[in-house]
Amino acid sequence: MSVTLPESVDAWRMVSARRSFEGSMPVAALERLCGALAGSEGEVRYRLDFGRDELGTDYVDVHAQAPLTMTCQRTLEPFLLPVTVDSRLGLIRQERDEAGLPPGCEPLLVAEDGRLHPADVVEDELLLALPLVPVNPDSSLPDALVDPGELEQDEAQLQENNPFAVLRELKK
């Protein structure tokens, strides 16, 4: 097991050697990820395990954890979102090889020369794990925006102005 993450590796050699990489890197080192975040503080803890399963499928297991600073779309305030990634990526040489992957195994197209950039793989998986609309679970809308009395009045008006209200009465 290696603690430092090399810039690039030969994917097929890593599979043959059943190599693993484990460690941490700053979130700020992942430029594409930082573009989707409200801040670049914190560290990503990762583990990459290369191997071959009983069906002969070459894979890399990606495990990553990071507290990421997102902007809540409800309150527009920053908040920490704990993100955890656990995925198996089947290493393929050509797109048509994707059909031969077992269920639950996502494809990862490896370049012709076999070069793979492990940090990019971790970054891609974290980007895929981000919510489309980040909302802080501890947030709520201000009372000025949500007045339960107004909602009840609106429902009553809809009941009165509903053209099908007459049909509802006839049905009774």
N, C-alpha and C positions, 0 to 999 in steps of 0.2 A: 504494500500500500504506500502510495506516495502522498506527501503532504503538499508539495508545490504542484501547481497546475501548469503544465507546459503550454506554450502558445499554440502549438499544433502537434498532432500525433498521427501515426499511421494506424488507422482504425483497424485494419485486418491484423496487424501485429499485436495490437492491444487485445483483440479478441482471442488470438492464439495463446497469448501469455496470460489471459484472464486477469488483466491489470485493473487496479482500482486507484482512484484518486479521491482524497478527502481533505477538506480544509475550509478556509473561508477567504473571501475577497470583499473589498469595499463595494457598496452599491454604486458609488461614484465611478468605478472602473467600467461599468456597463452603460455606455452612452445611450444606446437605444432605449433601454429601460428607464433611464433618468429622464428622457424626453416625455415619458408618460406619467411621471411622478411629480408631486408637489415639492419634494426635497430629495436630496441624495445622501442623507445620513444613514448610518447603519451598515451592517455587514451581512453578506449572504453566506450561509453555511451550506456546503454542498458535498455530495458523494457521487462519484460516477463509477459504476461497475460494468466492465466489459466482459462478455462471455458468449457462449453458444449453448442453446437449449437442446433438449433431447430430440427435437425434430431437425436439428442442424441449422437453425436460424441464428445468425449473428445478431447480437443486440448490445445495447448499452442501457443500463438502468440509471435513471437520473433521480436523485433525491436532493431537494434544496429547500431551505427555510430562510425567510427573511422578513423582518418587519419593514414594510414599505410605507412611505408617507404619501398618502393620496389626498385629493381634494373632494370633500363630501359634496355631492351634487344637490343635496337638500339644503345645507347651511352654508356652503362655499367656504367652510373652515377646513384646515388640514387635520388629518387624523392618521394614526398608525394602523395599518391593515396587516395582520400576520398572514403571510402567504406560505403555503406548503405545497411542494410538488413531489409526487411519486409517480413516475411513468417509465414505461419500457418502450424504447425506440428500436425498431428492427432496422438494422443497417442494410441498405439495398444499393446496388450498383446502377440499376436502371429503373425508371418509373414503372415499367411493366412487372417488375419483381414484387411490387406492393401486393398484388393479388395472392401471393404465396405466404404472406405473413399470417401468423395465428391471430385469433380474435384478441382484442385488448392490447395489441402491439401496434403502435403508431409508426409510420415509415419515416426514415431519415436517409435521404439521398446523399451518398458519399461521393465526393469528387473522383474522377477517373484515377488520379494518382493515389487515392486512399487517404489523403490528408483530411483531418477533421480538427476543428478548433473547439476544444472542450468548453472554453468560457462562452463561446457563442451558443453552444448547445444549452448551457445552463440559462443564459439570458433569454433564448427563445422560449424555453419552457416557462420561465417566470412571466414573460410577456403574455403567453397564452393563458396563464392562470389569473391575470388581472380581470376584475369585473368590468363589464361594458359601462355600467353606471355605478361608480363607487358611492356608497351611502354608509355613513357612520352608523352602526347599529345603536349607539347611545344617543343619537340626535333625535330631535323632534321639531316639527314646524312651530313657529311662534304662534301664540294664542291669537294674535291679531289676524293671522291668515286663516285660522280654523276656529270658527265660532259655531258650536253645536246648535245654538238657537236658530241661526240663519239656515243651516242645513235642513232643520225640521220645517221651517217656513217654506223653503224651496220645494220640498217634497209635497207639502200640502197644496201649493200652487200647481204643481205638475198634476196632482190628482184631479184638481178642479178643471184644469184646462185640457185634460186628456180627452181626445175625441172618442176614445173607446170606453170611457167611464160609463156611458149609457149602456153599452153592451154588457159591461160587467154587472150592472144593476139588473138587466133583463135576465141574465144567466142565473141570478139568485133566486 
